[in-house]
């Protein structure tokens, strides 16, 4: 992948934050519009507590209108049945526009979520553009099949878009998760209704305007900000929606499965919670590198990562030394102003999430030994900041070791035997990812096969690439984002048999 420029200086981002344009209206059928009933909700900067703006709070009427627009556009065929090269051109233009507006989108992401501007500007926004480019390049290269069934018939297998796709995405990586869902769905020829999280609607609403500028026809791409009960549930229950791609909590993912059974049996693709294991064996080549990776695996993006390696399993023989290295590595993640390049972590996304994480920390104090952190910090800013937190002597059955916290909280556990750590790592309702550190090739292969997860990183942490699928098993979900396999969620296979009349002799 192309290297992206380093972020600009702190003063630049401070000025950019003051000047950035906020789009707060919904986007339906090619135009921005207020919610049908005129309702709005506050969009809050979690790093300061200040209100950024008032965003359209959509409801059932808006969902109905968006579904009608999406269905009409799909049936008209201007996008769904066009030459795939046309879709390719529009998605590549959209990728270019995202890159062109990188700084504006990065500022919107950081103001909206509290994440570090250096991550927004160098990872999230360029990464989103790359996703649109990848699927744009691929959409005219999906080939149908002819099956050899004998001289008396011709059988073909064709790939057809499913129809109207609902994309419901979380607040931790707003634009990136939107691109993971929307890019393959659009590339396949579907019409899409995107619901961003109510905590982070701004970049999705900005993206809608770029999509129109790129040439995506009216009705093909719609964005509905609002709350779960008023927008998310109606999307899940709407008979005019054929498929939903969801990223979020396991609890809400289960609701979408219920919505499908209550309505039209629409397919539901889920990427849900995680409690990923980070496993360090004594033969790891570089314990300091492993400790640095362990800190990054839980403290990056304030720990608000579904695949965060929040359970650290360290072999008893190296436990003391590794813990010392880990505490030193954690010092690099001191929270601060997200617009300041010197900050190690940003703010939690909201007061609600801050309270949730602090409640888990309180439980941890009663279950384990607190090594560092455990407190809310920078309270004078009005923001939602929590210090990087590490617990040791954690029981594998405790609350902090079993439930997804979604914050900068790490549980350190120990083990002696390979079979023992496999059992502990797999004894989770989740199965999203894992990280294994060893120089023993046999062990690396054994562990990768034994861990019941969607992805295993060996001597690395949470590796993600456009060309490889991402997703989980068990209550972490089903289906896969990224890679060409993502198309499978948004395409139907149709078999056609044609009898052939033999020529007269």
C-alpha positions as CSV (number, residue, x, y, z in Angstrom):
1,X,0.0,0.0,0.0
2,X,1.1,3.6,-0.6
3,X,2.7,5.4,2.2
4,X,0.8,8.4,3.4
5,X,2.2,11.8,4.4
6,X,2.8,12.6,8.0
7,X,0.2,14.7,9.6
8,X,0.6,18.5,9.7
9,X,1.5,20.5,12.7
10,X,-0.7,21.0,15.7
11,X,-1.5,24.6,14.8
12,X,-2.7,23.6,11.4
13,X,-5.2,21.1,12.8
14,X,-6.4,23.5,15.4
15,X,-7.2,26.0,12.7
16,X,-8.7,23.4,10.5
17,X,-11.0,22.3,13.3
18,X,-12.3,25.8,13.7
19,X,-12.9,26.2,9.9
20,X,-14.3,22.8,8.9
21,X,-17.7,22.7,7.4
22,X,-20.3,20.5,9.1
23,X,-23.0,18.8,7.0
24,X,-25.8,17.8,9.4
25,X,-28.7,16.9,7.2
26,X,-29.6,13.4,5.9
27,X,-28.8,12.4,2.3
28,X,-31.7,10.8,0.5
29,X,-32.2,10.3,-3.3
30,X,-29.3,12.5,-4.2
31,X,-30.1,15.5,-2.0
32,X,-29.4,16.7,1.5
33,X,-32.6,17.0,3.6
34,X,-33.8,17.6,7.1
35,X,-35.5,14.7,9.0
36,X,-39.2,14.4,8.0
37,X,-40.3,15.6,11.4
38,X,-37.6,18.2,11.8
39,X,-36.0,16.5,14.8
40,X,-32.3,16.9,15.5
41,X,-29.8,15.7,18.1
42,X,-26.6,17.2,19.5
43,X,-23.3,16.1,18.0
44,X,-20.7,16.4,20.8
45,X,-16.9,16.7,20.8
46,X,-15.9,14.1,23.4
47,X,-12.5,15.7,23.9
48,X,-14.1,19.0,25.2
49,X,-17.8,18.3,25.8
50,X,-18.7,21.1,23.4
51,X,-21.6,20.7,21.0
52,X,-20.4,20.7,17.4
53,X,-23.8,20.9,15.8
54,X,-27.3,19.6,15.6
55,X,-27.8,16.6,13.3
56,X,-30.9,15.4,11.6
57,X,-32.6,12.7,13.8
58,X,-34.2,10.5,11.2
59,X,-37.1,8.2,11.8
60,X,-39.4,5.7,10.1
61,X,-40.6,8.2,7.5
62,X,-37.1,8.9,6.4
63,X,-36.2,5.2,6.3
64,X,-39.3,4.6,4.1
65,X,-38.3,7.5,1.8
66,X,-34.7,6.2,1.5
67,X,-35.9,2.6,0.8
68,X,-38.2,3.9,-1.9
69,X,-35.4,5.9,-3.5
70,X,-33.0,3.0,-3.2
71,X,-35.5,0.5,-4.7
72,X,-36.4,2.8,-7.6
73,X,-32.8,3.4,-8.4
74,X,-32.1,-0.3,-8.3
75,X,-35.0,-1.3,-10.5
76,X,-34.2,1.5,-13.0
77,X,-30.9,-0.2,-13.6
78,X,-28.8,2.9,-14.2
79,X,-26.4,1.6,-11.6
80,X,-27.4,-2.1,-11.0
81,X,-27.4,-3.1,-14.6
82,X,-24.9,-0.7,-16.1
83,X,-21.6,-1.7,-17.6
84,X,-19.5,-2.5,-14.5
85,X,-16.8,-0.2,-15.9
86,X,-19.1,2.7,-15.2
87,X,-19.3,1.7,-11.6
88,X,-15.6,1.3,-11.6
89,X,-15.1,4.8,-12.8
90,X,-17.4,6.4,-10.2
91,X,-15.9,4.5,-7.3
92,X,-12.4,5.4,-8.4
93,X,-13.5,9.1,-8.6
94,X,-14.9,8.7,-5.1
95,X,-11.6,7.4,-3.8
96,X,-9.8,10.3,-5.4
97,X,-12.3,12.8,-3.8
98,X,-11.9,11.2,-0.4
99,X,-8.1,11.6,-0.7
100,X,-8.6,15.2,-2.0
101,X,-10.6,16.0,1.1
102,X,-8.5,14.0,3.5
103,X,-7.8,16.8,5.9
104,X,-11.5,17.9,6.2
105,X,-12.6,14.3,6.8
106,X,-9.8,13.7,9.3
107,X,-10.8,16.7,11.3
108,X,-14.5,15.6,11.2
109,X,-13.5,12.1,12.5
110,X,-11.4,13.5,15.3
111,X,-13.9,16.1,16.4
112,X,-16.7,13.5,16.3
113,X,-15.0,10.6,18.0
114,X,-12.0,12.0,20.0
115,X,-9.5,9.9,18.2
116,X,-6.0,11.2,17.4
117,X,-5.7,13.4,14.4
118,X,-2.5,11.6,13.3
119,X,-4.5,8.3,13.0
120,X,-7.4,10.0,11.3
121,X,-5.2,11.7,8.8
122,X,-2.7,8.9,8.0
123,X,-4.6,5.7,8.6
124,X,-8.4,6.1,8.7
125,X,-9.1,8.4,5.8
126,X,-6.4,7.2,3.4
127,X,-7.4,3.6,4.3
128,X,-11.1,4.4,3.4
129,X,-10.1,5.8,0.0
130,X,-8.0,2.6,-0.6
131,X,-11.1,0.5,0.1
132,X,-13.2,2.4,-2.4
133,X,-10.3,2.1,-4.9
134,X,-9.8,-1.6,-4.3
135,X,-13.5,-2.6,-4.9
136,X,-13.8,-0.1,-7.7
137,X,-10.9,-1.7,-9.5
138,X,-12.5,-5.2,-8.9
139,X,-16.1,-4.6,-9.9
140,X,-15.6,-5.0,-13.7
141,X,-13.4,-8.1,-13.2
142,X,-16.0,-10.4,-11.6
143,X,-16.7,-13.0,-14.2
144,X,-19.7,-15.2,-14.6
145,X,-19.3,-19.0,-15.3
146,X,-20.3,-21.5,-18.0
147,X,-20.7,-25.1,-16.8
148,X,-19.9,-28.0,-19.2
149,X,-23.1,-30.0,-19.0
150,X,-22.9,-31.7,-22.4
151,X,-23.8,-30.8,-25.9
152,X,-27.5,-30.8,-25.3
153,X,-27.6,-27.8,-22.9
154,X,-25.8,-24.7,-21.7
155,X,-25.6,-23.9,-18.0
156,X,-24.4,-20.6,-16.7
157,X,-23.8,-19.2,-13.2
158,X,-24.3,-15.4,-13.0
159,X,-23.6,-13.0,-10.2
160,X,-26.4,-10.5,-9.5
161,X,-26.7,-7.7,-6.9
162,X,-29.0,-8.6,-4.0
163,X,-30.9,-5.3,-4.3
164,X,-31.2,-2.8,-1.4
165,X,-28.5,-3.0,1.2
166,X,-28.6,-1.5,4.7
167,X,-25.2,-0.7,6.2
168,X,-25.1,-0.1,9.9
169,X,-21.7,1.0,11.2
170,X,-20.1,1.8,14.6
171,X,-18.5,4.9,16.0
172,X,-14.9,3.7,16.5
173,X,-13.8,3.9,12.8
174,X,-16.7,5.8,11.2
175,X,-15.6,6.3,7.6
176,X,-13.4,3.1,7.5
177,X,-16.3,0.9,8.6
178,X,-18.6,2.7,6.1
179,X,-16.2,2.0,3.3
180,X,-15.8,-1.7,4.3
181,X,-19.6,-2.1,3.9
182,X,-20.5,0.3,1.2
183,X,-17.7,-0.1,-1.3
184,X,-18.3,-3.8,-2.1
185,X,-22.1,-3.4,-1.9
186,X,-21.9,-0.5,-4.4
187,X,-19.3,-2.2,-6.6
188,X,-21.6,-5.2,-6.9
189,X,-24.4,-3.0,-8.2
190,X,-26.6,-2.6,-5.1
191,X,-28.3,0.5,-3.8
192,X,-27.2,1.3,-0.2
193,X,-28.7,3.0,2.9
194,X,-25.9,3.8,5.3
195,X,-26.7,4.4,9.0
196,X,-23.7,5.9,10.8
197,X,-23.6,5.7,14.6
198,X,-25.3,8.6,16.3
199,X,-22.0,9.4,18.1
200,X,-20.2,9.9,14.8
201,X,-22.3,10.9,11.8
202,X,-20.3,13.7,10.3
203,X,-17.9,12.0,8.0
204,X,-20.6,9.8,6.5
205,X,-22.7,12.8,5.7
206,X,-19.7,14.5,4.1
207,X,-19.0,11.3,2.1
208,X,-22.6,11.4,0.6
209,X,-21.8,14.7,-1.1
210,X,-18.6,13.3,-2.5
211,X,-20.4,10.2,-3.8
212,X,-22.8,12.4,-5.7
213,X,-19.9,14.4,-7.1
214,X,-18.2,11.2,-8.2
215,X,-21.2,10.3,-10.3
216,X,-23.1,7.8,-8.2
217,X,-26.8,8.3,-9.3
218,X,-29.5,9.6,-7.0
219,X,-31.0,6.9,-4.8
220,X,-28.0,4.6,-5.1
221,X,-26.3,5.9,-1.9
222,X,-28.3,7.3,1.0
223,X,-27.2,8.3,4.5
224,X,-29.6,8.4,7.5
225,X,-28.2,9.7,10.8
226,X,-30.2,9.0,13.9
227,X,-30.6,6.5,16.8
228,X,-30.9,2.8,16.8
229,X,-34.6,2.5,17.7
230,X,-35.7,5.1,15.2
231,X,-33.4,4.2,12.3
232,X,-31.4,1.0,12.9
233,X,-34.5,-1.1,13.9
234,X,-36.6,0.2,11.0
235,X,-33.7,-0.8,8.6
236,X,-33.6,-4.2,10.1
237,X,-37.4,-4.7,9.9
238,X,-38.1,-3.1,6.6
239,X,-39.4,-5.5,4.0
240,X,-37.9,-3.4,1.2
241,X,-34.3,-4.0,2.3
242,X,-32.8,-7.3,1.1
243,X,-29.6,-7.4,3.1
244,X,-27.9,-5.7,6.1
245,X,-24.2,-5.5,6.8
246,X,-23.6,-4.6,10.5
247,X,-20.6,-3.8,12.6
248,X,-21.2,-3.2,16.3
249,X,-21.8,-5.0,19.6
250,X,-22.9,-8.6,19.8
251,X,-26.0,-7.5,21.7
252,X,-27.2,-5.3,18.8
253,X,-26.1,-7.9,16.2
254,X,-28.5,-10.4,17.8
255,X,-31.3,-7.8,17.5
256,X,-30.7,-7.6,13.7
257,X,-31.0,-11.4,13.5
258,X,-34.4,-11.1,15.2
259,X,-35.4,-8.2,12.9
260,X,-34.7,-10.5,9.9
261,X,-36.9,-13.3,11.3
262,X,-39.7,-10.8,12.1
263,X,-39.7,-9.3,8.6
264,X,-38.6,-10.7,5.2
265,X,-35.7,-13.1,6.2
266,X,-33.2,-10.6,4.8
267,X,-29.7,-11.8,5.1
268,X,-27.7,-10.4,8.0
269,X,-24.0,-10.1,8.0
270,X,-22.4,-9.4,11.3
271,X,-19.1,-8.3,12.6
272,X,-19.5,-8.0,16.3
273,X,-17.6,-8.0,19.6
274,X,-14.3,-9.5,20.5
275,X,-12.0,-10.4,23.3
276,X,-8.9,-11.3,21.4
277,X,-5.9,-13.1,23.0
278,X,-2.3,-12.0,22.8
279,X,-0.1,-15.0,23.7
280,X,3.6,-14.8,24.4
281,X,5.9,-17.9,24.7
282,X,9.3,-17.8,26.2
283,X,11.0,-18.4,22.8
284,X,9.6,-15.1,21.4
285,X,12.6,-13.6,19.7
286,X,12.3,-10.0,21.0
287,X,10.3,-9.6,24.2
288,X,10.5,-5.8,24.0
289,X,9.0,-5.8,20.5
290,X,6.2,-8.1,21.8
291,X,5.5,-5.8,24.8
292,X,5.3,-2.8,22.4
293,X,2.9,-4.7,20.2
294,X,0.8,-5.8,23.3
295,X,0.5,-2.2,24.3
296,X,-0.5,-1.1,20.8
297,X,-3.0,-4.0,20.6
298,X,-5.0,-2.6,23.5
299,X,-4.3,1.1,23.7
300,X,-4.5,2.1,20.0
301,X,-7.6,4.1,19.3
302,X,-8.3,4.2,23.1
303,X,-9.0,0.5,23.1
304,X,-12.1,1.1,21.1
305,X,-11.3,-1.7,18.6
306,X,-13.4,-4.8,18.2
307,X,-10.3,-6.9,17.6
308,X,-8.3,-5.3,20.4
309,X,-6.0,-7.9,22.1
310,X,-7.5,-7.2,25.6
311,X,-6.4,-10.6,27.1
312,X,-2.6,-11.0,27.4
313,X,-1.4,-14.5,28.2
314,X,2.3,-14.6,29.3
315,X,4.2,-17.7,30.0
316,X,5.2,-18.0,33.7
317,X,8.9,-18.2,32.9
318,X,8.9,-14.7,31.4
319,X,6.0,-13.1,33.3
320,X,8.0,-10.7,35.5
321,X,10.4,-9.5,32.8
322,X,7.5,-9.1,30.3
323,X,5.4,-7.1,32.8
324,X,8.2,-4.6,33.3
325,X,8.6,-4.1,29.6
326,X,4.8,-3.8,29.2
327,X,4.5,-1.1,31.8
328,X,7.3,0.9,30.1
329,X,5.5,0.5,26.7
330,X,2.2,1.8,28.2
331,X,3.8,5.1,29.0
332,X,3.7,6.0,25.3
333,X,-0.1,6.1,25.5
334,X,-0.7,9.0,27.8
335,X,-4.0,10.7,26.8
336,X,-4.1,14.2,25.5
337,X,-5.7,16.7,23.1
338,X,-6.5,14.6,20.0
339,X,-5.4,17.5,17.7
340,X,-1.9,17.5,19.4
341,X,0.5,15.2,17.7
342,X,2.3,14.6,21.0
343,X,-0.7,12.9,22.5
344,X,-0.5,9.2,23.0
345,X,-4.3,8.5,23.2
346,X,-7.3,10.5,22.4
347,X,-10.7,10.7,24.2
348,X,-13.3,8.1,24.7
349,X,-16.2,8.6,22.3
350,X,-18.8,9.7,24.8
351,X,-19.7,10.2,28.5
352,X,-21.7,7.0,28.3
353,X,-18.8,4.9,27.0
354,X,-16.5,6.5,29.6
355,X,-18.8,5.5,32.4
356,X,-19.1,2.0,31.0
357,X,-15.3,1.5,30.9
358,X,-14.9,3.0,34.4
359,X,-17.5,0.6,35.7
360,X,-15.5,-2.3,34.4
361,X,-12.4,-0.9,36.0
362,X,-14.2,-0.8,39.3
363,X,-15.1,-4.4,38.9
364,X,-11.5,-5.2,38.1
365,X,-10.3,-3.7,41.3
366,X,-12.2,-6.3,43.1
367,X,-11.0,-9.2,40.9
368,X,-7.4,-8.5,40.2
369,X,-4.3,-6.4,40.9
370,X,-4.2,-2.9,39.3
371,X,-0.8,-2.3,37.8
372,X,-1.3,1.1,36.3
373,X,-4.1,3.6,35.3
374,X,-7.6,2.9,36.3
375,X,-8.7,6.6,36.5
376,X,-10.3,9.3,34.5
377,X,-7.8,12.0,33.6
378,X,-7.7,15.5,32.2
379,X,-11.0,16.3,33.8
380,X,-10.3,20.0,33.5
381,X,-10.7,19.8,29.7
382,X,-14.3,18.7,29.9
383,X,-13.4,15.7,27.9
384,X,-13.7,11.9,28.2
385,X,-10.2,10.7,28.9
386,X,-9.1,7.5,30.7
387,X,-5.5,6.5,31.5
388,X,-4.1,3.3,30.0
389,X,-5.1,0.6,32.5
390,X,-3.4,-2.8,33.2
391,X,-4.6,-5.5,35.6
392,X,-2.5,-8.5,36.5
393,X,-3.2,-11.8,38.4
394,X,-6.5,-11.9,36.5
395,X,-8.6,-15.0,36.7
396,X,-9.6,-16.2,33.2
397,X,-13.3,-16.5,34.4
398,X,-13.5,-13.0,35.8
399,X,-15.7,-10.2,34.3
400,X,-12.8,-8.2,33.0
401,X,-11.3,-11.3,31.3
402,X,-14.5,-12.4,29.7
403,X,-16.6,-9.4,28.7
404,X,-15.8,-6.9,26.0
405,X,-14.9,-3.6,27.7
406,X,-14.1,-1.6,24.5
407,X,-11.7,0.7,26.2
408,X,-8.0,0.9,27.2
409,X,-8.1,-1.9,29.8
410,X,-5.8,-4.9,29.6
411,X,-6.0,-8.1,31.5
412,X,-2.8,-10.0,32.1
413,X,-3.0,-13.8,32.7
414,X,-0.3,-16.5,32.9
415,X,0.1,-20.0,31.7
416,X,2.6,-22.9,31.7
417,X,1.6,-25.3,28.9
418,X,0.5,-24.8,25.3
419,X,-2.6,-26.8,25.7
420,X,-3.6,-24.8,28.7
421,X,-3.4,-21.4,26.9
422,X,-5.3,-22.8,23.9
423,X,-8.1,-23.8,26.3
424,X,-8.2,-20.5,28.0
425,X,-8.0,-18.4,24.8
426,X,-10.8,-20.4,23.2
427,X,-13.0,-20.3,26.4
428,X,-14.7,-17.2,25.1
429,X,-18.0,-16.4,23.5
430,X,-16.0,-14.4,21.0
431,X,-13.7,-15.4,18.1
432,X,-12.5,-12.5,16.2
433,X,-8.7,-12.5,16.3
434,X,-5.5,-13.6,18.2
435,X,-1.8,-12.9,18.3
436,X,0.8,-15.5,18.9
437,X,4.5,-14.7,19.7
438,X,7.0,-17.6,19.2
439,X,9.9,-18.5,17.0
440,X,9.0,-22.2,17.0
441,X,7.5,-22.8,13.5
442,X,5.7,-26.0,14.6
443,X,4.1,-24.2,17.5
444,X,3.1,-21.2,15.4
445,X,1.2,-23.5,13.0
446,X,-0.3,-25.6,15.8
447,X,-1.5,-22.5,17.6
448,X,-2.9,-21.0,14.4
449,X,-4.9,-24.1,13.8
450,X,-6.0,-24.6,17.4
451,X,-7.3,-21.0,18.0
452,X,-11.0,-20.7,17.1
453,X,-10.9,-17.2,15.6
454,X,-11.3,-15.5,12.3
455,X,-7.7,-14.2,12.1
456,X,-4.4,-15.1,13.7
457,X,-1.3,-12.8,13.6
458,X,2.0,-14.6,14.4
459,X,4.7,-12.3,15.7
460,X,2.5,-9.4,14.9
461,X,-0.7,-7.9,16.2
462,X,-4.1,-7.4,14.5
463,X,-2.8,-7.5,10.9
464,X,-5.4,-6.3,8.4
465,X,-5.0,-5.9,4.7
466,X,-7.4,-5.1,1.9
467,X,-6.5,-8.4,0.2
468,X,-7.3,-10.6,3.1
469,X,-10.8,-11.3,4.7
470,X,-11.6,-9.9,8.1
471,X,-14.3,-11.2,10.4
472,X,-15.0,-13.7,13.2
473,X,-16.7,-16.8,14.4
474,X,-18.9,-17.7,17.4
475,X,-20.5,-14.5,18.8
476,X,-18.1,-12.3,16.9
477,X,-20.3,-12.7,13.9
478,X,-20.3,-14.2,10.4
479,X,-19.3,-13.3,6.9
480,X,-16.2,-11.4,6.0
481,X,-15.3,-7.8,5.2
482,X,-12.4,-6.9,2.9
483,X,-10.8,-9.0,0.1
484,X,-12.7,-10.2,-2.9
485,X,-14.6,-12.5,-0.5
486,X,-16.6,-9.5,0.6
487,X,-18.5,-9.5,-2.6
488,X,-20.1,-12.8,-1.6
489,X,-22.3,-11.0,0.9
490,X,-23.8,-8.6,-1.7
491,X,-24.2,-10.9,-4.7
492,X,-26.7,-13.7,-5.5
493,X,-25.8,-16.6,-7.7
494,X,-28.3,-17.5,-10.4
495,X,-28.1,-20.7,-12.4
496,X,-29.6,-20.7,-15.9
497,X,-30.1,-23.9,-18.0
498,X,-30.7,-23.6,-21.7
499,X,-31.6,-26.7,-23.7
500,X,-29.9,-26.7,-27.1
501,X,-31.7,-28.2,-30.1
502,X,-29.3,-30.4,-32.1
503,X,-29.0,-29.5,-35.7
504,X,-30.8,-31.8,-38.2
505,X,-28.6,-34.2,-40.0
